[in-house]
Amino acid sequence: MRNLAALAPEAINACVACDRAAVADGAIPRTYEELIALGVACTTQCPYCIELRTNSARTLGASEPELAETVLVAAALPAGGAITHGTHALK
C-alpha cells in the first residue's frame, strides 16, 4: 500500500475517499453497510477485505450470528447464479 500511495497518490487517495464515503453515515446503518461489504468481500474472495470488514462490523456491534449469516448469504448468491446459468447446459 505504501508503494501504491507513493507511486499514485491521487488515485489511492480517491479510492480511500470513495470507500469512506460508501460506508459513511446515511440511510443504511453502518453495521449493515459493513455486513454488506463483508458479503461482497467473501464473494470476491479478498482476505484483506474480509478481515477489515469483519473487524469493522464487530466494532460496530455485529454479532457472530450476523457475521455467519452474512457469509452464508454471500455463498448462496453465486451458487444460485451457477444453477441458473447451468440450466443452459440442459437445453
C-alpha positions as CSV (number, residue, x, y, z in Angstrom):
1,M,0.0,0.0,0.0
2,R,2.9,2.4,0.8
3,N,4.2,1.8,-2.7
4,L,0.9,2.5,-4.3
5,A,0.5,5.6,-2.3
6,A,3.9,6.8,-3.2
7,L,3.6,6.0,-6.9
8,A,0.0,7.0,-7.5
9,P,-1.1,9.3,-4.5
10,E,-4.0,10.9,-6.2
11,A,-5.5,7.6,-7.3
12,I,-5.1,5.9,-4.0
13,N,-6.5,8.9,-2.1
14,A,-9.5,8.8,-4.4
15,C,-10.0,5.1,-3.7
16,V,-9.8,5.7,0.0
17,A,-12.2,8.6,-0.1
18,C,-14.7,6.5,-2.1
19,D,-14.5,3.7,0.4
20,R,-15.0,6.1,3.3
21,A,-18.0,7.8,1.6
22,A,-19.6,4.5,0.8
23,V,-19.7,3.5,4.4
24,A,-20.4,6.9,5.9
25,D,-23.5,7.5,8.0
26,G,-26.5,7.5,5.7
27,A,-29.8,5.8,5.1
28,I,-28.3,2.3,5.8
29,P,-27.0,1.8,9.4
30,R,-23.2,1.5,9.4
31,T,-23.3,-2.0,10.8
32,Y,-25.4,-3.2,7.9
33,E,-23.1,-1.4,5.4
34,E,-20.1,-3.3,6.9
35,L,-22.1,-6.6,6.7
36,I,-22.9,-5.9,3.0
37,A,-19.2,-5.1,2.4
38,L,-18.3,-8.3,4.2
39,G,-20.6,-10.3,1.9
40,V,-19.1,-8.7,-1.2
41,A,-15.6,-9.4,0.2
42,C,-16.5,-13.0,0.7
43,T,-17.8,-13.2,-2.9
44,T,-14.7,-11.5,-4.3
45,Q,-12.6,-13.7,-2.0
46,C,-10.3,-10.9,-0.8
47,P,-8.8,-12.0,2.6
48,Y,-7.7,-8.5,3.4
49,C,-11.2,-7.1,2.8
50,I,-12.8,-9.9,4.7
51,E,-10.6,-9.2,7.8
52,L,-11.1,-5.4,7.6
53,R,-14.9,-5.6,7.1
54,T,-15.3,-8.3,9.8
55,N,-13.3,-6.2,12.3
56,S,-15.3,-3.1,11.4
57,A,-18.6,-4.9,11.7
58,R,-17.6,-6.3,15.1
59,T,-16.5,-2.9,16.3
60,L,-19.9,-1.6,15.3
61,G,-21.7,-4.3,17.3
62,A,-22.3,-7.0,14.7
63,S,-22.9,-10.4,16.4
64,E,-21.3,-13.7,15.5
65,P,-24.7,-15.0,14.1
66,E,-25.0,-11.9,11.9
67,L,-21.5,-12.5,10.6
68,A,-22.2,-16.1,9.9
69,E,-25.5,-15.3,8.1
70,T,-23.7,-12.7,6.0
71,V,-21.2,-15.3,4.9
72,L,-23.9,-17.8,4.0
73,V,-25.9,-15.2,2.0
74,A,-22.7,-14.4,0.2
75,A,-22.2,-18.0,-0.6
76,A,-25.8,-18.6,-1.7
77,L,-25.9,-15.9,-4.3
78,P,-23.2,-17.2,-6.6
79,A,-24.5,-20.7,-6.1
80,G,-27.9,-19.6,-7.3
81,G,-26.3,-17.9,-10.3
82,A,-24.4,-21.1,-11.2
83,I,-27.5,-23.1,-11.0
84,T,-29.5,-20.6,-13.1
85,H,-26.7,-20.4,-15.8
86,G,-26.2,-24.2,-15.6
87,T,-29.8,-24.7,-16.8
88,H,-28.4,-23.6,-20.3
89,A,-26.5,-26.8,-20.3
90,L,-29.7,-28.8,-20.2
91,K,-31.3,-27.3,-23.3
